[in-house]
Amino acid sequence: MDGNFVLIFIYLLFLVSTICVGSIISRVFRLEFESVSERYFFRFVFGCVFFSYLFLLLGALHLLYSQILLAFYLIPLIYPFLFLFGRKRINFSKENIFPLLLLIFILLPIVPYLFLYPYSWDTLAYHIALPKLNLE
């Protein structure tokens, strides 16, 4: 059960970290977006592309270790605190609430599966059978 909370924490860490990196990228390239939902969508996409290329580079250099990955996820989380003071708050209008509702719509069905045991054919017949063969 504790592993499930760790998975949720890592997923939220990934989500926030990719949005922070995407925000840095959109600020560096001075990209302007028409709506808040479009801005956050592209921030997430830019962050995912950045981390994909970063992990590819780390894998090619044989540096793909868990401590390095965690550091690259935690370093961008400093960015929101740099701009926290002096900024106005987000107004929750119909345009701003749509990304939140979309996120809830996507995450809500996933969260209960984190607390269930694996029961599909692949996990029971394939992944558990191979360690049993090695133990014998």
Secondary structure, 3 states (H helix, E strand, C coil): CHHHHHHHHHHHHHHHHHHHHHHHHHHHCCCCCCCHHHHHHHHHHHHHHHHHHHHHHHHHCCCCCHHHHHHHHHHHHHHHHHCCCCCCCCCCCHHHHHHHHHHHHHHCCCHHHHHCCCCCHHHHHHHCHHHHHHHC
